Amino acid sequence: MREIKFRGKRLDNGEWVVGSYIEAENRDRSIAHQIVPYKAGLVVREVDPATVGQYTGLKDKNGKEIYEGDIVNALFGDILVPLLVVFDCGGWKIREEYDETLHDLEYYASDKEVESVIGNIHDNPELLKGGDQ
């Protein structure tokens, strides 16, 4: 069975939280984007909707979970290329920044060619521009 979970950046302190994602109407009729953490006893956390990303069900070579919005180093021959994890064309893809070419994430992750999650588009956008890792 596929594990369905989300992560998002909390509005109150900027920390990342993982759990179930819900949209709830506030008393003022605005929509609150919230994540219910999986750990017992933790309360619902309001998150920035722009940062919400779903777990792909895949892990990098080191066993780290890969989420939508992550930036991963993928091995193309002998070269490590930073790519963005997106959901497109009905599945999880890794996208090249310079020309938006899509590659199948599951194929690269299963062949252990996704070396590592090096950051995410929200905290580390410079990684896609060839910045320092």
N, C-alpha and C positions, 0 to 999 in steps of 0.2 A: 504494500500500500504506500502511496506517495505521501510524504510528510508535507503538509501545507502550513507554512508560517511566514510571517512578515517581520521586517524590522523598520524602524523609523526613528528619527531624531526628535527627542523630547523638546517641547517648546519652552519648558521652565528652566532647563539647565544645559541643553545641547547634547546630552548623553544619548547613546543609542540604546534602544530597547527592542527585544525580540518577543513575539507572541502572536496572538490572533488580532487581526485588523478589523475594526468596525467604524462605521460612520454613524454618528448619533446626533440628534437634534438637541441643541441647547435650549435653555429656557427662553432665550431671545430669538429663537427660531433659526439661529445660524447652525451650520453643520460643523461638528467637531470631529476631527480625525483622531482616532484613538487606537492604542494597542494595549491589549490585555496580556500582561506578562504571564508566562507559563509557571513561574515559580509561585508556589502557594503563599498566600498572605500579601502579595503585592497588589497595589491598587492600579486601576486603569490609568494610563498615561496619555495625555494629549500630545500628538506629534505633528510635525510639519508635513502636510500631505505631499509636498514636492519631494520629500526624502523617503517616502514609503517604497520599499522594494520587496518583492516576493523571493523566497528561497527557491532556488532552481532544482533542488533535490540532488545536486552534484557537489563534489568537493574537489579542491585542488590537489596537487601531488602530495602536499603536506597534511591533508586531511581537514583543511579549513573549509567551512561551508561557503558556497558561492551564491551571492544574492544579486538580484537585478540592481544595476547601478554600480556594481563592483568594477574595478579595473584589475585585469589579470594580465600576467606575463604569459604569453603563449609562445611555444617554440615552433618556429618556421624554419626547418633545416637546422642551421647552427645559430640562428638569430632569435633573441627574445624580443617580442613585440608587445607593447602595452595595448590592450584592447578592452573595449567597454562591453559589459554584459547587458543585453537588451532582450525583450520579448518581441519578436517580429516574425511575420510569415508563419504564424501558428506554432512557434517553438522558441526555445532559448538559443540565442545567437551571441557571438562575439563580433563586435563591429570595429573595423579599422577606421580611425579618425580622419585620415587624410582623403579617403575616397568613399567612405561609408560602405565598403564591401562587407558582406555578412558571411560568417562561417558558422557551422553547426557546433554549438558548445558541447553537446554530449559526445560528439565524435572526438573532439580534441581532449576533453576531460577523460574519456575512457581509454585513450591511448597515452595518458599521462603526459600530454603535451601542454596542459595548462600547469605551468610550473608553480605559480603562487598568486594569491590575491595580494596585490600591492597597495590597495587603497580603494577609494570610491569616488565617484564623480562629484559628490557633495563636499567632501573634505579635501580632496586631492586632484582637482581638475587639471592641474599643471602636469600630471603624469602622462596625460594623453598628448601633450604638446612637446614631449621629449625632455621634460624637466627632470631634476634629480629624483632618484628613488630613495 
